[in-house]
Amino acid sequence: MTTFQKMIFGVIIFVALIGLIFNLDVVLFSIFRSIITVAIIVGIIYLVYFFFFLTPDQRDYKKRVWKNKFKGRR
């Protein structure tokens, strides 16, 4: 890259950083909202898997494994 291209690149990065700083609350809220949305979708997918794809015996086994994990933590 030439010096001129490096300067243009630096100016673009600087302007982008200023834009992010001035809109930091919007950017953080957007990221947080995206994380919450993904967590809800993953939770729904897991519940569908747990209640519709596992047999009752498999569900009981998973519940017993979870209870033993929590019992060991105390």
C-alpha positions as CSV (number, residue, x, y, z in Angstrom):
1,M,0.0,0.0,0.0
2,T,1.2,3.5,-0.7
3,T,1.3,6.2,1.8
4,F,-1.7,7.9,0.4
5,Q,-3.7,4.6,0.6
6,K,-2.6,4.2,4.2
7,M,-3.8,7.7,5.0
8,I,-7.2,7.2,3.4
9,F,-7.5,3.9,5.3
10,G,-6.6,5.6,8.5
11,V,-9.1,8.4,8.0
12,I,-11.9,5.9,7.2
13,I,-11.1,3.9,10.4
14,F,-11.0,7.1,12.4
15,V,-14.4,8.3,11.1
16,A,-15.8,4.8,11.8
17,L,-14.5,4.8,15.4
18,I,-16.0,8.3,16.0
19,G,-19.3,7.1,14.6
20,L,-19.2,4.1,17.0
21,I,-18.3,6.2,19.9
22,F,-21.2,8.6,19.3
23,N,-23.6,5.8,18.8
24,L,-22.2,3.5,21.5
25,D,-25.5,3.2,23.4
26,V,-27.3,2.1,20.2
27,V,-24.5,-0.3,19.3
28,L,-24.4,-1.9,22.8
29,F,-28.2,-2.2,22.9
30,S,-28.2,-3.8,19.5
31,I,-25.6,-6.3,20.5
32,F,-27.3,-7.1,23.7
33,R,-30.7,-7.5,22.0
34,S,-29.1,-9.8,19.4
35,I,-27.6,-12.0,22.2
36,I,-31.0,-12.2,24.0
37,T,-32.7,-13.1,20.7
38,V,-30.2,-15.9,20.0
39,A,-30.5,-17.2,23.5
40,I,-34.3,-17.4,23.2
41,I,-34.1,-19.1,19.9
42,V,-31.6,-21.7,21.2
43,G,-33.8,-22.2,24.3
44,I,-36.8,-22.9,22.1
45,I,-34.9,-25.3,19.9
46,Y,-33.6,-27.2,22.9
47,L,-37.1,-27.4,24.4
48,V,-38.5,-28.8,21.1
49,Y,-35.7,-31.3,21.1
50,F,-36.2,-32.3,24.7
51,F,-40.0,-32.7,24.6
52,F,-40.6,-33.9,21.0
53,F,-37.5,-35.9,20.0
54,L,-36.4,-37.6,23.2
55,T,-38.2,-40.7,24.4
56,P,-39.6,-40.6,27.9
57,D,-36.8,-42.9,29.1
58,Q,-34.2,-40.6,27.6
59,R,-35.8,-37.6,29.3
60,D,-35.8,-39.3,32.7
61,Y,-32.2,-40.2,32.2
62,K,-31.2,-36.6,31.4
63,K,-33.1,-35.3,34.4
64,R,-31.3,-37.8,36.7
65,V,-28.0,-36.8,35.3
66,W,-28.8,-33.1,35.8
67,K,-29.9,-33.7,39.4
68,N,-26.6,-35.6,40.1
69,K,-24.6,-32.8,38.7
70,F,-26.3,-30.2,40.9
71,K,-26.1,-32.5,43.9
72,G,-22.3,-32.8,43.5
73,R,-21.8,-29.0,43.4
74,R,-23.1,-28.5,46.9
